[in-house]
Amino acid sequence: MNNKGKLIQNYQQTIVGSKEEIFPLLCPVREKEWLQGWEYTMVYSESGYAEKGCIFETDNNYGSYRWIITKHDSNNFEIQFVKTMKDDIIVIIDIDLEEKSEKITFCNIQYTFIPLCDEAVEDMYKENTEENFNIHMKIWEDSLNYYLKFGEKLMY
């Protein structure tokens, strides 16, 4: 196995809000407030919210996943999640918030998909096309902007 199978996807969201408003919403508990269809089961968290070492699980149409927050830096507005997909793909999700202006924040997102076996490479590329990734990121962006503007979940 080598790193030829690694897939990296990037997206920059434009969010109308400050880093201080947005960062606490990047949490499995708080995400339920603003993202339609988000469901999770908390496995471990000392605070009950996002923190380094927090572990949670999700189950949706694409499969069951286990997540761990490996970085949670509220001073620099950076968070990193690592999730397992189908027990044969690891996904590292890096998010950092960058202030564009007083009320505009760029949410820089990078997904790094790493297959754990050669058999997972083809499925990984097929299921994680750039088009699918961008659609998912746009729904997330629109949902977060709607929540910050209206204080409720965008229903689509």
N, C-alpha and C positions, 0 to 999 in steps of 0.2 A: 504494500500500500504506500502511495506517495501523495503529495499534495496537489496533483493534477485535478483531482475531483472537487477541490474546494471552490465554492461559489460565494462571491461577495456582491451584495446589492446595497446601494446607497439611495437615500431620499432626503430631501430637505423640505420640511413642512414650514409654512409661514403661519404663525399663530398670533392672533390679536390678544395680547396679554403680556404681563411681565414674567420674567423667569421665576420670581417668587410666587406668582399665582399658579404657574404651570407645573413646576417641579413636584409639588405634593400630589398632583393628580396622576403622576407616573407611578402608580401603586396598584397592586391587584385589588385592594379593597376600594379605593377611590375610583378606579376605572369603571366599576359597576355603575357609578353615578352618571357617567357621560358616554359610555359606549354600548349601544344596543347589542344585545346578545351575549355580552361578556358574563361568563360564569366561571367561578374558580372554587377550589377547596383549599383553605389554608392548612398547611401541614406543620409549619413552624414559623413563629415570629415572636420575639420577646415583647415588642411593642404592640403587636396586632396590625402593624402597617408595614410599608416598604422599609427595609433596612438591610444592610449587608448580612447575609446568612439566612434571610427569609426564604422559605421554601413553600411553593404552592403548586397545585395541579389544575389543569384545564382539560376539558373534554368537549370536542365539537365535531362538526361534520368531517374534519380532516384527520381526527385522531385524538388520542390521549397523550398529554404532555406533562412532564415534570419540569418545573422551573426553579432556579435558585438565583437570588440576587447576589452577585459577586462583587459589585461595587455600588455604593450609595454615598455620593459626595454632595451634600446639600450646599456646601460652600462654593463649589465650582459648578454646580448644577449638572452633574454627570451621574449616569446610572448604567449599570451593565447587568444584563440577564443572561443566564446560560440555560437553555432548555434542551431536553432530549426529545427526539421525534422517532417514533416507531422503534426505539431501542437501537437504531442503527445510524442515526444522524444526530449530531450535536449542532446547535445553533447558538452563536454568540451574538447578542444584540447590544450594541453600544449606542447610547443616546446622550447627546449633550445639548444644552440650551445656550444659544448665542444671542445676545441682545443686539437687535438691529436699530431700534429706537426705543423711546420710553414705553410704548405700548405694542411694539412689534418684536416678536422673538422668533428666531430660526430654531427649529428643532431638527438637529442633524442626527440622522438615524443610519446605522450600518448594521446589516445582517451578514454574518459569516456562517455559511453552512459547511459543515465538515462531515463527510461520510465516514463511517467507522468500518465499512467493508466495501469491496469493489462492487458488490451487487446493489448497493444503495445509490450509486452515482447516477444511473440513468433515471431512476424514480425521482431523485432529488432535483435534477434539472427539469424534468417533465412537470413536476408539481409546483415548482417555484420559478416560473417564467417571469421575465421583467414586467410583462403586462399584468399578470396576477399580483405581483408585488406592488406595483404602482397603484393599482385599484385599491388594494388593502390599505396602503399608506394614505391615499386620498380620503377614503372613508374615515379613517382615524383622524386626519387633519380636519375634515369638515365637522366631525362629531365634537372634537375638542373646542373648535372655534364656536360652534353653536352653544355648547355648554357654558363657555366663558361669557358669551353675550347674553344668553337668556336664562341661565341657571337651571336648565333642564336638558334631558337627553334628546338628541335628534332621533326621530323615528323615521326610518326609510323603508 
